[in-house]
């Protein structure tokens, strides 16, 4: 590690194990690097070791070989092999779906990308491409739904624009969405063009004229925008059913359509996510400790649902630092310890949570740990307590069924 301010290198950070435990070695090194940067890091090493998420090493190898393949056929073949080894491998599913999209196999691409859970952090990019795939096959309602999901998490102008275009293709008035995209990025000519088209379709000639002028100011060589300006100046009304021109010279038959964005900007998404994190941190700092803990705990559960174990632990630890009496935060940390393969620590956190306040997640952590230890009666007792608190809790009901299948009834 290079300490730039002191112009000094640290001692080497190393780890080793057999090849089959490559992920453990990588994650152990990652933890040591993180601790070197921040000695107060509140994430346990075991949490880093669990970050591989059950991906087989053979699947990871095929994923890497697929990502680096020089031909589309080899790329798809390798990625399919990765998914055969680990069917729920989100990174491989995303890469395969994008490869199928590039090959214009739109229906298969959408089906592959749809296998990525919406709780996974890759779901935003996956649904962007699902939207494009459905749009390219004229399934506009499905396209709009996919873009709307992405926009609900990160309302970037290109995503809102695409949602609006898909809505417009169904004959809906998408003016408010086009306005949102244009307001968010007023220097983008396409957004002004789209707004001009939708306003002309509504008969708002003044609004359409204003937007097409902005389009041409930003992009003077835009011939389609120039044609649109001619139509507006002539007072020609257009509708969604206006037919395309028979030839380019026939301006009277000019039928403009809104423009869709076909590229996903990972940098934009990351920047937006970072800005949201900064805003969230500033807002949380102004809250009372108990409210801070509640917010951090909710964020921890969100990360846990996405399989982001280290991020989840950080949020739960921050919640406990803000309010050590927050039972939900201790229960969340118990789930992190359970997932990272630390049953003793998981049990301790669950019990600490229950001392503070009885709650379903902590009882279920204990129930699952007891079940793994073949302590059936104890597991059943904890499930029973969870159901007494929340009779309709699906996870508790699932545990009851698992116990009954093994001949253990609840007390």
Wavefront OBJ file of the C-alpha trace (Angstrom):
o trace
v 0.000 0.000 0.000
v 1.320 3.445 -0.969
v 0.719 6.240 1.530
v 0.811 9.181 -0.871
v 1.020 11.902 1.771
v 4.019 10.258 3.432
v 5.549 8.829 0.225
v 5.921 5.498 1.975
v 5.127 1.899 1.081
v 3.634 -0.441 3.668
v 4.864 -3.924 4.332
v 3.506 -6.408 1.771
v -0.041 -7.624 2.379
v -0.278 -11.309 1.583
v -2.442 -14.384 1.976
v -2.436 -17.879 0.534
v -4.494 -21.022 0.230
v -5.235 -23.806 -2.219
v -6.579 -22.784 -5.643
v -10.106 -23.896 -4.814
v -10.200 -21.126 -2.192
v -9.084 -18.377 -4.565
v -12.055 -16.202 -3.595
v -11.106 -16.444 0.084
v -7.557 -15.337 -0.720
v -8.739 -12.400 -2.813
v -11.262 -11.268 -0.225
v -8.785 -11.654 2.620
v -6.384 -9.385 0.744
v -9.224 -6.943 0.097
v -10.010 -6.839 3.817
v -6.363 -6.221 4.693
v -6.160 -3.406 2.155
v -9.339 -1.848 3.550
v -8.008 -2.087 7.108
v -4.713 -0.545 5.999
v -6.611 2.412 4.550
v -9.013 2.680 7.497
v -7.834 1.012 10.728
v -11.275 1.690 12.218
v -13.114 -0.315 9.535
v -16.087 -1.943 11.262
v -16.528 -4.890 8.886
v -15.277 -8.308 9.995
v -12.835 -10.288 7.844
v -15.259 -13.201 7.708
v -17.797 -10.900 6.057
v -15.310 -10.182 3.273
v -14.610 -13.902 2.915
v -18.322 -14.511 2.344
v -18.533 -11.889 -0.407
v -18.153 -14.430 -3.210
v -21.804 -15.329 -2.648
v -21.604 -19.038 -3.411
v -20.218 -18.642 -6.942
v -18.233 -21.700 -8.009
v -14.659 -21.102 -9.082
v -15.348 -22.862 -12.399
v -18.260 -20.493 -13.015
v -16.069 -17.511 -12.232
v -13.409 -18.761 -14.653
v -15.942 -19.152 -17.456
v -17.357 -15.716 -16.653
v -13.903 -14.123 -16.966
v -13.099 -16.061 -20.143
v -16.469 -15.062 -21.559
v -15.951 -11.397 -20.714
v -12.532 -11.472 -22.417
v -13.603 -13.552 -25.441
v -12.750 -12.061 -28.836
v -15.787 -13.504 -30.637
v -19.461 -13.276 -29.758
v -19.910 -17.027 -30.153
v -17.147 -17.801 -27.643
v -18.423 -15.100 -25.283
v -21.948 -16.505 -25.229
v -20.716 -20.096 -24.926
v -18.507 -19.312 -21.920
v -21.153 -17.242 -20.164
v -23.720 -19.996 -20.658
v -21.255 -22.440 -19.088
v -20.820 -20.096 -16.129
v -24.578 -20.006 -15.571
v -24.818 -23.788 -15.892
v -22.370 -24.040 -12.977
v -24.058 -21.268 -10.939
v -27.581 -20.573 -12.265
v -28.154 -17.527 -10.041
v -24.856 -15.793 -10.935
v -25.966 -12.163 -11.494
v -22.739 -10.911 -13.087
v -22.749 -13.739 -15.642
v -26.476 -13.296 -16.342
v -25.937 -9.596 -17.004
v -22.986 -10.234 -19.300
v -24.856 -12.978 -21.183
v -27.979 -10.845 -21.568
v -25.938 -7.966 -22.969
v -24.136 -10.333 -25.350
v -27.472 -11.693 -26.586
v -28.742 -8.132 -26.965
v -25.713 -7.258 -29.092
v -26.548 -10.255 -31.280
v -30.085 -8.806 -31.646
v -31.610 -11.840 -29.962
v -33.873 -9.462 -28.074
v -36.410 -11.891 -26.633
v -33.688 -14.190 -25.282
v -31.738 -11.214 -23.916
v -34.802 -9.958 -22.040
v -35.485 -13.447 -20.651
v -31.879 -13.807 -19.441
v -31.721 -10.362 -17.866
v -35.082 -10.875 -16.143
v -33.477 -13.664 -14.062
v -31.478 -11.048 -12.145
v -33.475 -10.261 -8.976
v -34.662 -6.681 -8.762
v -33.074 -6.445 -5.338
v -29.634 -7.040 -6.885
v -27.572 -3.922 -7.578
v -27.094 -5.056 -11.192
v -30.849 -4.930 -11.780
v -30.686 -1.292 -12.860
v -28.423 -1.993 -15.819
v -30.274 -5.242 -16.546
v -33.644 -3.499 -16.721
v -32.231 -0.731 -18.905
v -31.358 -3.394 -21.484
v -34.633 -5.220 -20.917
v -36.344 -1.942 -21.790
v -34.330 -1.602 -24.987
v -34.901 -5.248 -25.925
v -38.665 -4.931 -25.452
v -38.693 -1.600 -27.270
v -36.882 -3.144 -30.254
v -39.591 -5.800 -30.519
v -42.399 -3.226 -30.207
v -43.426 -4.462 -26.754
v -43.751 -0.915 -25.541
v -45.693 -1.544 -22.334
v -43.011 -3.967 -21.116
v -40.311 -1.520 -22.185
v -41.983 1.303 -20.264
v -42.245 -0.896 -17.157
v -38.531 -1.761 -17.279
v -37.439 1.849 -17.771
v -39.831 3.003 -15.034
v -38.230 0.569 -12.582
v -34.780 1.976 -13.299
v -36.047 5.556 -13.109
v -37.669 4.842 -9.738
v -34.226 4.047 -8.316
v -32.066 6.467 -10.299
v -34.089 9.011 -12.281
v -31.337 9.907 -14.733
v -32.543 11.927 -17.731
v -31.717 9.241 -20.324
v -33.787 6.686 -18.427
v -36.741 9.037 -17.910
v -36.522 9.922 -21.604
v -36.712 6.268 -22.605
v -39.642 5.693 -20.280
v -41.372 8.621 -21.979
v -40.642 7.332 -25.487
v -42.030 3.881 -24.650
v -45.126 5.502 -23.159
v -45.583 7.730 -26.199
v -45.393 4.724 -28.543
v -48.527 3.445 -26.813
v -50.392 6.640 -27.610
v -50.044 8.101 -24.116
v -49.230 11.707 -23.339
v -45.653 11.553 -22.054
v -45.076 15.303 -21.997
v -44.399 15.472 -18.228
v -41.726 12.777 -18.515
v -40.088 14.455 -21.504
v -40.135 17.713 -19.554
v -38.404 16.016 -16.610
v -35.636 14.701 -18.852
v -35.127 18.071 -20.523
v -35.110 19.940 -17.218
v -32.581 17.497 -15.759
v -30.230 17.973 -18.731
v -31.096 21.182 -20.620
v -27.960 20.912 -22.789
v -29.114 17.731 -24.523
v -30.576 18.466 -27.949
v -32.492 15.183 -28.180
v -34.522 15.910 -25.064
v -35.615 19.282 -26.462
v -36.423 17.596 -29.779
v -38.571 14.967 -28.083
v -40.400 17.630 -26.122
v -41.016 19.574 -29.326
v -42.494 16.488 -30.991
v -44.850 15.677 -28.140
v -45.964 19.308 -27.817
v -46.677 19.532 -31.546
v -48.687 16.338 -31.279
v -50.812 18.087 -28.635
v -51.221 21.148 -30.841
v -48.998 23.355 -28.673
v -47.255 25.110 -31.570
v -45.667 27.811 -29.399
v -44.162 25.255 -27.024
v -42.994 23.076 -29.903
v -41.407 26.093 -31.621
v -39.527 27.028 -28.458
v -38.164 23.512 -27.966
v -37.130 22.953 -31.591
v -35.313 26.295 -31.560
v -33.371 25.104 -28.516
v -32.622 21.849 -30.350
v -31.158 23.687 -33.336
v -29.228 26.069 -31.116
v -27.549 23.085 -29.473
v -27.195 21.097 -32.708
v -27.398 23.370 -35.782
v -26.785 20.512 -38.258
v -29.788 18.468 -37.054
v -31.682 18.066 -40.328
v -34.608 16.276 -38.729
v -35.043 19.129 -36.272
v -34.968 21.574 -39.205
v -37.771 19.601 -40.876
v -39.705 19.634 -37.620
v -39.307 23.424 -37.442
v -40.698 23.731 -40.952
v -43.732 21.657 -40.003
v -44.299 23.759 -36.888
v -43.977 27.015 -38.822
v -46.490 25.732 -41.357
v -48.903 24.884 -38.569
v -49.042 21.211 -39.529
v -50.559 19.123 -36.756
v -49.212 15.589 -36.259
v -50.658 12.608 -34.443
v -49.289 9.285 -33.299
v -50.867 7.704 -36.381
v -49.290 10.093 -38.902
v -47.606 7.970 -41.538
v -43.893 8.349 -42.337
v -43.087 10.302 -45.529
v -42.966 8.409 -48.814
v -39.714 10.190 -49.565
v -37.465 12.556 -47.685
v -38.357 15.490 -49.924
v -42.051 15.312 -49.119
v -42.057 17.620 -46.092
v -45.826 17.637 -45.923
v -45.731 13.991 -44.881
v -42.960 14.468 -42.328
v -43.759 12.248 -39.324
v -41.315 12.906 -36.501
v -40.937 10.407 -33.693
v -39.287 10.799 -30.313
v -35.703 9.619 -29.980
v -34.645 6.882 -27.569
v -31.273 6.528 -25.875
v -29.595 3.212 -26.585
v -26.464 3.433 -24.444
v -26.140 2.776 -20.737
v -23.745 5.102 -18.934
v -22.286 3.208 -15.989
v -20.302 6.316 -15.040
v -23.493 8.357 -14.817
v -25.165 5.748 -12.659
v -22.178 5.495 -10.336
v -21.894 9.257 -10.046
v -25.585 9.573 -9.286
v -25.392 6.802 -6.692
v -22.401 8.486 -5.070
v -24.234 11.809 -4.932
v -27.250 10.121 -3.375
v -24.996 8.538 -0.751
v -23.452 11.907 0.047
v -26.858 13.537 0.376
v -28.076 10.683 2.557
v -25.059 10.913 4.864
v -25.518 14.659 5.277
v -29.202 14.214 6.042
v -28.651 11.398 8.535
v -26.097 13.464 10.440
v -28.841 15.923 11.367
v -31.182 13.287 12.837
v -31.446 12.201 16.481
v -29.454 9.007 17.275
v -32.522 6.747 17.371
v -33.692 7.940 13.946
v -30.177 7.634 12.541
v -30.074 4.020 13.742
v -33.445 3.272 12.167
v -32.324 4.718 8.818
v -28.994 2.891 8.852
v -30.786 -0.341 9.732
v -33.152 0.016 6.785
v -30.203 0.634 4.454
v -28.516 -2.429 5.900
v -31.552 -4.558 5.084
v -31.622 -3.121 1.559
v -27.995 -4.127 1.028
v -28.630 -7.528 2.608
v -31.463 -8.128 0.124
v -29.015 -7.399 -2.707
v -26.456 -9.836 -1.344
v -24.022 -7.004 -0.533
v -22.852 -8.418 2.790
v -19.948 -6.032 3.594
v -22.084 -2.990 2.778
v -24.902 -4.358 4.934
v -22.576 -4.899 7.879
v -21.285 -1.330 7.631
v -24.817 0.041 7.849
v -25.779 -2.197 10.780
v -22.571 -1.294 12.622
v -23.276 2.408 11.975
v -26.774 1.922 13.395
v -25.401 0.280 16.539
v -22.807 3.057 16.895
v -25.616 5.621 16.734
v -27.916 3.706 19.101
v -26.644 0.534 20.751
v -30.156 -0.275 21.973
v -31.536 -0.749 18.434
v -32.717 -4.360 18.416
v -33.301 -4.423 14.649
v -29.687 -3.458 13.973
v -28.404 -6.308 16.146
v -30.814 -8.683 14.380
v -29.514 -7.470 11.021
v -25.931 -8.000 12.133
v -26.921 -11.505 13.270
v -28.128 -12.213 9.717
v -24.820 -10.918 8.332
v -22.884 -13.216 10.682
v -25.138 -16.122 9.708
v -24.567 -15.547 5.998
v -20.834 -15.134 6.422
v -20.505 -18.489 8.175
v -20.005 -17.337 11.775
v -22.742 -19.195 13.668
v -21.383 -18.419 17.144
v -21.291 -14.676 16.477
v -24.682 -14.850 14.728
v -26.237 -16.500 17.761
v -24.690 -13.910 20.098
v -26.059 -10.999 18.049
v -29.512 -12.585 17.777
v -29.662 -13.123 21.528
v -28.493 -9.548 22.152
v -31.272 -8.339 19.869
v -33.924 -10.360 21.712
v -32.795 -9.044 25.077
v -33.426 -5.537 23.780
v -36.765 -6.367 22.137
v -38.409 -9.601 20.876
v -38.453 -9.655 17.070
v -39.057 -12.122 14.267
v -35.697 -11.830 12.392
v -33.667 -12.646 15.513
v -35.863 -15.635 16.427
v -35.522 -16.954 12.875
v -31.733 -16.637 12.927
v -31.718 -18.786 16.051
v -34.210 -21.198 14.498
v -32.066 -21.672 11.384
v -28.902 -22.135 13.444
v -30.670 -24.706 15.614
v -31.966 -26.516 12.537
v -28.448 -26.702 11.079
v -27.237 -28.109 14.409
v -30.088 -30.656 14.288
v -31.570 -29.221 17.482
v -35.124 -29.649 16.246
v -37.045 -28.871 19.428
v -35.126 -25.645 20.036
v -35.611 -24.591 16.415
v -39.343 -25.250 16.653
v -39.571 -23.205 19.855
v -37.953 -20.198 18.177
v -40.201 -20.496 15.125
v -43.214 -20.664 17.435
v -42.122 -17.445 19.175
v -41.656 -15.747 15.795
v -45.161 -16.764 14.692
v -46.642 -15.512 17.938
v -45.248 -12.081 17.065
v -46.111 -12.214 13.338
v -48.517 -15.078 12.470
v -48.440 -14.230 8.743
v -44.665 -13.878 8.374
v -43.760 -15.899 5.273
v -40.220 -16.737 6.419
v -41.505 -18.087 9.730
v -44.196 -20.092 7.960
v -41.538 -21.514 5.648
v -39.465 -22.578 8.634
v -42.516 -24.262 10.184
v -43.053 -26.240 6.971
v -39.377 -27.232 6.890
v -39.612 -28.506 10.447
v -42.849 -30.380 9.787
v -41.247 -32.029 6.762
v -38.633 -33.406 9.164
v -41.247 -34.645 11.615
v -40.972 -31.797 14.114
v -44.168 -29.998 15.157
v -44.295 -26.621 16.885
v -44.966 -26.440 20.612
l 1 2 3 4 5 6 7 8 9 10 11 12 13 14 15 16 17 18 19 20 21 22 23 24 25 26 27 28 29 30 31 32 33 34 35 36 37 38 39 40 41 42 43 44 45 46 47 48 49 50 51 52 53 54 55 56 57 58 59 60 61 62 63 64 65 66 67 68 69 70 71 72 73 74 75 76 77 78 79 80 81 82 83 84 85 86 87 88 89 90 91 92 93 94 95 96 97 98 99 100 101 102 103 104 105 106 107 108 109 110 111 112 113 114 115 116 117 118 119 120 121 122 123 124 125 126 127 128 129 130 131 132 133 134 135 136 137 138 139 140 141 142 143 144 145 146 147 148 149 150 151 152 153 154 155 156 157 158 159 160 161 162 163 164 165 166 167 168 169 170 171 172 173 174 175 176 177 178 179 180 181 182 183 184 185 186 187 188 189 190 191 192 193 194 195 196 197 198 199 200 201 202 203 204 205 206 207 208 209 210 211 212 213 214 215 216 217 218 219 220 221 222 223 224 225 226 227 228 229 230 231 232 233 234 235 236 237 238 239 240 241 242 243 244 245 246 247 248 249 250 251 252 253 254 255 256 257 258 259 260 261 262 263 264 265 266 267 268 269 270 271 272 273 274 275 276 277 278 279 280 281 282 283 284 285 286 287 288 289 290 291 292 293 294 295 296 297 298 299 300 301 302 303 304 305 306 307 308 309 310 311 312 313 314 315 316 317 318 319 320 321 322 323 324 325 326 327 328 329 330 331 332 333 334 335 336 337 338 339 340 341 342 343 344 345 346 347 348 349 350 351 352 353 354 355 356 357 358 359 360 361 362 363 364 365 366 367 368 369 370 371 372 373 374 375 376 377 378 379 380 381 382 383 384 385 386 387 388 389 390 391 392 393 394 395 396 397 398 399 400 401 402 403 404 405 406 407 408 409 410 411
